[in-house]
Amino acid sequence: MSNLEGAPVEASDVRGRVAELHAIREQVRRGPSDRATQAQKAKGKLTARERIDLLLDEGSFSEVEPLRRHRAQGFGLEAKRPYTDGVITGWGTVHGRTVFVYAHDFRIFGGALGEAHATKIHKIMDMAISAGAPLVSLNDGAGARIQEGVSALAGYGGIFQRNTKASGVIPQISVMLGPCAGGAAYSPALTDFVFMVRETSQMFITGPDVVRAVTGEEITQNGLGGADVHAETSGVAHFAYDDEETCLEEVRYLLSLLPQNNRENPPRVASEDPADRTGDTLLDLVPADGNRPYDMRKVIEELVDDGDHLEIHERWATNIICALARLDGQVVGIVANQPQSLAGVLDIEASEKAARFIQMCDAFNIPIITLLDVPGFLPGVDQEHGGIIRHGAKLLYAYCNATVPRISVILRKAYGGAYIVMDSQSIGADLTYAWPTNEIAVMGAEGAANVIFRKQIAEADDPEAMRARMVKEYKAELMHPYYAAERGLIDDVIDPVETRSVLIKSLAMLATKHADLPSRKHGNPPQ
C-alpha cells in the first residue's frame, strides 16, 4: 500500500487504511533495503533494531516517531526521504524497569544527524528526563549530515545541552557500535558510562586523514580511537568487548545495579550469601609485609555477595579499582588501591578515575566502600608537571562533597596525603575501620627514620645497624596497629574475617543517613 519512496497511496475505506498502515510499519521495520542490511552485516555489525531487541526485555519496545521524515531540500535530499530519518527512538524495559533508548541506523544516511534526526533524539531525551528513567544511546553514525549544513550542527548542541541537564539526574549510557567522529564524540563524553566494541567502533575528534595532513603521523582508525585505545590509554571508554551481544548484555547488567534516577535508591535484591559469612581466606590473601603485593580483586570477591562485581575502567589506571557490587543485596561502590599495579600508589589517572566514580555513586545514592593500601602519591617530574596537585585534589573534592554513606577499611599501608585523600575520618568518612596489619603514618618507617634520626645515623659507628634500630623504634612508637585507634582516628580495629559482616551492619545503620550540602549554585571543583 505504499510506493517505492515510502509515500502512502490512497485507500478507500478503514480496512484499506489499516492495511496501508501495516504495510508502512513493515517497511519501517525492514529498513531501507536488503542491500543496505547486507552491507551492515558485512561489517560485522547488527542492525539498529537487532541491537534494541538485545538491550530491552523481549516485546517491551515502544517506538516514538517511526514515521518521521526530513524536510530538507537540495543535494538530492528531497528525493530520498526514508522513514525514521536514520534514528530509532523509544522506550522499553530492562529487567522490568523502564529504559529510554535511541539507536542510529547506519543503513540510512550512514546514521548521520540531520535536523529531523536530532529533533527525535531531543524528544526522547526530554521524555527520559521527565519520566526519571535511564537513557541508553546506541551510537553508529557518521557525524553531522553535511547536506543539511549548520542545521545539523545545531542538533548536536541540543543533545549536549540535554546530556548536561540530565547529568546526575538519570543514568546515561553510551554504547559505541560504529564510528563516532568530530563533535559527535562529546555526547558520549558527557554521559556516565561508555561501552565500546573492538574493531567496529571508533571515537576521535579528528580522523586519521586529518592527523596525517597536519602532523604527518600514519595511524589507523582503530589505532587512533579504537576500543582498546580508549579502554587502556585515554580512559574515554569504561568497558570494551569483542562483540555486540556481550556488550549489550553487560549494559543490561550495569542497569540492574543503577537506580532509575537520583531520587531513588538502586534496586535491592534478596541475597543467598549469608550476611555473617566469615572471610577466613582473607588472612592468607593479604600479606602482613607491606612490601609484598597481592591482588585486591580477590579481597573484593571475598567480601561482596557471591564474589560478583562489575569493575569500571578495568584496564585504565590499574593502580586503583572502582567497582559496583552488592553487600547483602544492597548496591555499593567500591574504591580500592591495587598493590599489584604501581604498588597501589595514587597518580594523575588514578585520581581522575576514582573521583569521577565517586561523583557518580554520590549522584545516584550508592554507598561508597573504600579499601586502603596506599603508600602515597607517585613521585616524579612528569607527575608534578602534569598537575598531580590539581588532579589529586579532584579525588579529595569528590570524597568531601559526597553525602552518601561512606565507610573505609585500612588493610595495610595508609601513608601521608594519600591516607587523608582516600576518605579518612578527617574528611568526612562516616565509619573508618582498620585491620591489625594497618600502618597509618605520615610516611613509611624507613623514610621517617632517615629524616628524624639523620644525625644519629650519620654519626654512628655502624650506620646501618643504627638505622635498623631507629626504624624499629619509630614503628613501635608511631606505627603500631592501635596508634590511630587510641587517638580516635579510626572507629575500630577489626578481625579481617569479620569485614563483610561489619560492613553490612554499618550500611544498615547508615541507611537513613541524611546530609545536606551548603546552599550554593554549585561548587567549583579543581580541574
C-alpha positions in Angstrom: 0.0 0.0 0.0 3.0 2.3 -0.5 5.1 3.4 -3.4 8.9 2.9 -3.7 9.5 6.3 -2.0 7.6 5.2 1.1 4.8 7.7 0.3 1.3 6.3 1.1 -1.2 5.7 -1.7 -4.9 6.3 -1.4 -7.0 3.8 0.4 -10.8 3.8 0.1 -12.0 2.5 3.4 -11.0 1.9 7.0 -9.7 -1.6 6.4 -7.7 -0.2 3.4 -6.2 2.5 5.6 -5.3 -0.1 8.3 -3.7 -2.3 5.7 -1.8 0.7 4.4 -0.6 1.4 8.0 0.6 -2.1 8.5 2.4 -2.0 5.1 4.2 1.2 6.1 5.1 -0.2 9.5 6.5 -3.3 7.9 8.6 -1.1 5.6 9.8 0.9 8.6 10.7 -2.3 10.4 12.7 -3.7 7.4 14.7 -0.6 6.8 15.8 1.0 3.6 16.7 -2.1 1.6 18.1 -5.7 1.9 21.3 -4.4 0.2 21.8 -1.9 3.0 21.2 -4.5 5.6 23.7 -6.9 4.0 26.3 -4.1 3.9 25.8 -3.6 7.6 26.2 -7.3 8.3 29.3 -7.5 6.1 31.0 -5.1 8.5 30.2 -7.5 11.4 27.6 -5.2 12.8 24.0 -5.7 13.9 21.1 -3.5 12.7 19.7 -0.9 15.0 16.5 -2.9 15.7 18.5 -6.0 16.4 20.5 -4.1 18.9 17.4 -2.7 20.6 16.0 -6.2 20.8 19.1 -7.4 22.6 19.1 -4.5 25.0 15.5 -4.5 26.1 13.2 -7.1 27.5 11.5 -9.2 24.8 8.5 -7.4 23.3 8.8 -4.3 25.5 9.9 -1.7 23.0 7.5 1.1 22.1 8.8 3.3 19.3 8.4 7.1 19.1 8.0 8.8 15.7 8.8 5.9 13.5 7.2 7.8 10.6 9.3 10.9 10.9 10.9 12.1 7.7 13.2 15.0 6.9 12.0 18.2 5.1 15.4 19.2 3.8 15.9 20.4 0.2 18.9 20.3 -2.1 21.7 17.9 -3.0 19.2 15.3 -3.9 17.7 15.0 -0.3 14.2 15.8 -1.5 14.2 12.6 -3.5 15.3 10.5 -0.5 13.1 10.7 2.5 13.1 7.4 4.3 11.1 6.8 7.5 12.8 7.2 10.9 15.4 9.6 9.2 18.2 7.3 10.4 17.5 7.0 14.1 15.1 4.8 16.1 13.8 6.2 19.3 11.5 4.9 22.1 11.3 3.1 25.4 11.1 -0.4 26.8 12.2 -2.3 29.9 15.4 -3.9 31.2 14.7 -6.4 34.0 11.2 -5.0 34.1 12.2 -1.3 34.6 11.7 1.5 32.1 14.6 2.5 29.9 14.7 5.0 27.1 16.8 4.3 24.0 17.8 5.8 20.7 19.8 3.9 18.1 21.4 5.3 15.0 20.5 3.3 11.8 23.7 3.3 9.8 21.8 2.0 6.8 20.1 5.4 6.4 22.4 8.3 5.5 25.2 6.4 7.4 23.4 7.3 10.6 24.3 10.9 10.0 22.5 13.5 12.1 20.1 15.9 10.4 17.5 18.3 11.7 14.7 15.8 11.9 17.0 13.1 13.3 18.2 15.4 16.0 14.7 16.5 16.9 13.8 12.9 17.5 16.8 12.4 19.8 15.9 15.7 21.7 12.4 14.5 22.2 13.4 11.1 23.7 16.0 12.7 25.9 13.4 15.1 27.2 11.0 12.2 27.8 13.7 10.3 29.8 14.4 13.3 32.0 10.7 13.9 32.6 9.9 10.2 33.3 13.0 9.8 35.5 14.4 6.8 33.7 17.8 5.8 32.3 18.8 6.7 28.7 20.9 4.4 26.5 22.3 5.6 23.2 23.3 3.0 20.6 25.8 5.0 18.6 26.6 4.1 15.0 26.7 7.3 13.0 28.9 9.2 10.5 28.5 12.6 12.3 26.6 15.6 11.0 24.6 15.4 7.8 26.7 17.6 5.6 23.9 18.3 3.1 21.9 20.0 5.9 24.7 22.3 6.9 24.5 24.2 10.1 21.1 22.9 11.0 22.7 19.5 11.6 25.4 21.1 13.9 22.7 22.9 15.9 21.2 19.5 16.5 24.3 18.4 18.3 24.1 21.4 20.5 20.7 20.4 21.6 21.9 16.9 22.5 24.9 18.3 24.5 22.6 20.6 26.4 20.3 17.8 27.4 23.2 15.5 28.3 24.3 18.2 30.8 20.8 18.8 32.1 20.4 15.0 32.7 23.8 14.6 34.3 23.4 13.3 37.9 19.6 13.1 37.4 19.2 10.0 35.3 21.8 7.4 34.4 23.1 8.0 30.8 24.9 5.2 29.0 26.6 5.5 25.6 27.2 2.3 23.6 29.6 2.8 20.7 28.8 0.3 17.9 30.3 2.1 15.0 32.1 5.3 14.1 31.8 8.5 16.2 33.9 11.4 14.9 34.2 15.1 15.4 31.8 17.0 17.7 29.6 13.9 18.0 32.1 12.4 20.3 31.3 14.9 23.0 27.9 13.5 23.7 29.3 10.1 25.0 32.0 12.0 26.9 29.2 13.8 28.8 27.4 10.6 29.8 28.1 8.4 32.8 29.4 5.3 31.1 30.8 4.5 27.6 30.8 1.0 26.2 32.8 0.1 23.0 33.1 -2.9 20.7 36.5 -3.9 19.3 37.2 -3.5 15.6 33.8 -2.0 14.8 33.6 1.1 17.0 35.9 4.2 17.0 35.8 7.6 18.6 38.0 10.6 17.7 37.8 14.3 17.2 39.9 14.4 14.1 40.4 11.3 11.9 43.5 9.6 10.6 43.4 11.7 7.3 43.5 15.0 9.2 46.1 13.7 11.6 48.3 12.7 8.6 47.8 16.0 6.9 48.6 18.1 10.0 51.3 16.1 11.8 52.5 13.6 9.2 51.7 10.7 11.5 50.3 7.5 10.0 47.7 5.7 12.0 44.6 3.5 11.5 41.1 4.4 12.8 41.4 1.7 15.5 44.9 2.8 16.4 43.7 6.3 16.8 40.4 5.8 18.5 39.5 2.1 18.8 38.0 0.4 21.8 41.4 -0.8 23.3 42.9 2.6 22.9 40.1 4.3 24.8 39.8 1.5 27.4 43.6 1.4 28.2 45.2 4.7 27.2 42.8 7.6 27.1 40.2 6.4 29.7 37.4 7.6 27.4 35.7 4.1 27.4 34.7 2.4 30.7 34.2 -1.0 29.0 35.4 -2.8 25.8 34.1 -6.1 24.5 34.7 -8.4 21.5 31.1 -8.5 20.2 27.9 -6.6 20.4 25.9 -9.3 22.1 28.3 -9.5 25.1 28.5 -5.7 25.2 24.7 -5.2 25.3 24.3 -8.0 27.9 26.8 -6.1 30.1 24.8 -2.9 29.6 21.8 -4.7 31.0 23.8 -5.9 34.0 25.0 -2.4 34.7 21.4 -1.1 34.5 20.4 -3.7 37.1 22.9 -2.0 39.5 21.7 1.6 39.0 18.6 3.4 40.2 16.1 4.9 37.8 17.1 8.4 38.8 18.7 10.5 41.5 15.6 10.4 43.7 15.6 6.6 44.1 17.9 4.1 45.6 19.5 1.3 43.5 17.4 -1.9 43.3 17.9 -4.2 46.2 17.7 -7.9 45.7 17.5 -10.9 48.1 20.9 -12.4 48.7 21.6 -16.0 49.4 25.1 -15.2 50.5 24.9 -15.0 54.3 25.5 -11.5 55.8 27.5 -13.0 58.6 29.7 -15.2 56.4 33.3 -15.1 57.6 36.2 -14.5 55.2 38.8 -16.8 56.5 40.8 -16.7 53.3 41.4 -13.0 53.8 44.1 -14.0 56.4 46.1 -15.6 53.6 45.3 -13.2 50.8 46.9 -10.1 52.3 50.5 -10.5 53.4 51.5 -8.7 56.7 54.6 -7.5 55.0 53.6 -4.1 53.4 56.2 -4.5 50.6 54.6 -7.7 49.3 52.0 -7.3 46.5 48.7 -9.1 46.3 45.5 -8.8 44.1 42.9 -6.5 45.7 40.3 -8.0 43.4 40.5 -11.2 45.4 39.8 -9.3 48.6 36.7 -7.7 46.9 35.5 -11.0 45.7 35.7 -12.4 49.2 33.7 -9.5 50.7 30.9 -9.0 48.2 27.8 -11.1 47.6 28.8 -14.3 45.7 32.0 -12.6 44.6 30.2 -10.8 41.8 31.3 -7.2 40.9 31.4 -5.0 37.9 34.7 -3.2 37.5 34.6 0.2 35.9 37.6 1.3 33.8 39.2 -2.1 34.5 42.2 -1.5 32.1 42.8 2.2 32.7 44.6 3.5 35.8 45.0 -0.1 37.0 46.6 1.1 40.3 43.1 1.8 41.6 40.0 -0.3 41.4 36.5 1.1 41.0 33.6 -1.4 41.0 29.9 -1.8 41.6 28.8 -4.8 43.7 26.3 -5.9 46.3 26.6 -6.4 50.1 23.6 -8.3 51.5 21.7 -7.4 48.3 22.5 -3.6 48.6 24.4 -2.0 45.7 27.7 -0.4 46.8 30.5 1.4 45.0 34.0 0.1 45.9 37.2 2.2 45.6 40.3 0.2 46.4 44.1 0.6 45.9 45.6 -2.2 43.8 49.0 -3.2 45.2 49.7 -5.3 42.1 49.9 -2.2 40.0 52.5 0.5 40.9 52.2 -0.7 44.5 48.8 0.9 44.6 50.1 4.5 44.6 47.8 7.4 43.6 48.8 9.2 40.4 47.0 11.6 38.0 45.0 8.9 36.2 44.0 7.0 39.3 42.8 10.2 41.0 40.7 11.2 38.0 39.2 7.7 37.7 38.3 7.4 41.3 37.0 11.0 41.5 34.5 10.5 38.7 33.3 7.2 40.0 32.7 8.7 43.5 30.7 11.5 41.9 28.6 9.0 40.0 28.0 7.0 43.2 27.0 10.1 45.1 24.7 11.3 42.4 22.8 8.0 42.3 22.6 7.2 46.0 25.2 4.4 46.0 27.1 4.0 49.3 30.9 4.1 48.9 33.3 1.5 50.5 37.0 2.4 50.4 39.7 -0.2 50.8 43.0 1.3 51.6 46.5 0.0 51.0 48.2 3.1 49.7 51.9 4.1 50.0 51.3 7.7 48.9 51.3 9.7 45.7 53.5 8.7 42.8 56.6 10.9 42.8 58.2 12.2 39.7 58.7 15.2 37.4 56.1 14.0 34.9 53.5 13.8 37.7 54.3 17.2 39.1 54.4 18.9 35.7 51.3 17.0 34.7 49.4 18.6 37.6 49.2 15.9 40.2 48.2 18.6 42.7 45.1 19.6 40.9 44.2 16.1 39.8 44.7 14.7 43.3 42.5 17.5 44.5 39.7 16.2 42.3 39.7 13.0 44.3 39.8 14.9 47.6 36.9 17.1 46.4 34.8 14.2 45.3 35.1 12.5 48.7 34.5 15.6 50.7 31.5 16.5 48.6 29.8 13.1 48.8 26.8 12.8 51.1 26.1 9.1 50.6 27.2 6.6 53.4 31.0 6.3 53.3 32.9 3.5 55.0 36.7 3.0 54.8 38.8 0.0 55.7 42.5 0.3 56.1 44.1 -3.1 55.2 47.8 -2.2 55.4 49.6 1.0 54.4 48.0 4.4 54.6 50.7 7.0 54.3 50.8 10.7 54.1 48.4 12.8 52.0 47.2 9.7 50.2 45.8 8.4 53.5 43.9 11.7 54.1 42.6 11.8 50.5 41.3 8.2 50.5 38.3 9.0 52.6 39.9 9.3 56.0 37.8 10.2 59.0 39.1 13.7 58.9 37.4 14.4 55.5 34.1 13.0 56.5 34.1 9.2 56.3 31.1 8.0 58.4 33.0 5.0 59.7 36.6 4.0 59.5 37.9 0.6 60.3 41.4 -1.0 60.2 42.8 -4.5 60.1 45.5 -5.3 62.7 48.0 -5.2 59.8 47.4 -1.4 59.3 50.2 1.1 59.2 48.9 4.6 59.3 51.6 7.3 59.3 53.0 10.4 57.6 55.4 8.1 55.7 57.0 4.7 55.8 59.2 3.9 58.8 62.4 3.8 56.8 61.8 7.2 55.3 60.7 8.7 58.6 63.8 7.3 60.4 66.1 8.7 57.8 64.6 12.2 58.3 64.2 12.2 62.1 67.4 10.4 63.0 69.6 11.6 60.2 72.3 12.9 62.6 72.4 9.9 64.9 72.6 7.5 61.9 75.4 9.5 60.2 77.5 9.7 63.5 77.0 6.0 64.4 79.9 3.6 64.2 77.6 1.2 62.4 75.1 3.4 60.4 73.1 0.5 59.1 72.6 -1.0 62.5 71.6 2.4 63.9 69.2 2.9 61.0 67.6 -0.5 61.6 67.3 0.3 65.3 65.7 3.7 64.7 63.2 2.2 62.1 62.2 -0.4 64.7 61.8 2.4 67.4 59.7 4.6 65.0 57.4 1.6 64.2 56.9 0.8 67.8 56.1 4.3 68.8 54.1 5.7 65.9 53.1 2.9 63.6 51.7 0.2 65.8 48.3 -1.1 64.7 46.4 0.7 67.5 48.0 4.1 67.4 45.3 5.7 65.3 42.5 3.9 67.3 43.9 5.2 70.6 43.5 8.7 69.2 40.0 8.2 67.8 41.2 8.5 64.1 39.6 5.1 63.3 36.5 3.7 64.8 37.8 0.2 65.4 40.4 -2.4 64.6 38.6 -5.4 63.3 39.4 -9.1 62.6 39.8 -9.3 58.8 37.5 -12.4 58.7 34.6 -10.3 60.0 35.0 -7.5 57.5 31.9 -8.5 55.4 29.6 -8.6 58.4 31.0 -5.4 59.8 30.4 -3.6 56.5 26.8 -4.9 56.2 25.9 -3.9 59.8 27.4 -0.5 59.2 25.5 0.0 56.0 22.3 -0.9 57.7 22.9 1.7 60.4 23.7 4.3 57.7 20.7 3.6 55.6 18.8 6.6 56.9 21.8 9.0 56.7 20.8 12.5 55.7 23.4 15.1 54.9 22.8 18.5 53.3 25.5 20.5 51.4 25.7 24.2 51.9 23.2 26.3 49.9 25.0 27.2 46.6 24.5 27.2 42.9 27.3 24.6 42.6 30.8 24.1 43.7 33.9 24.9 41.7 35.8 21.7 41.6 39.5 21.5 40.7 40.2 21.0 37.0 
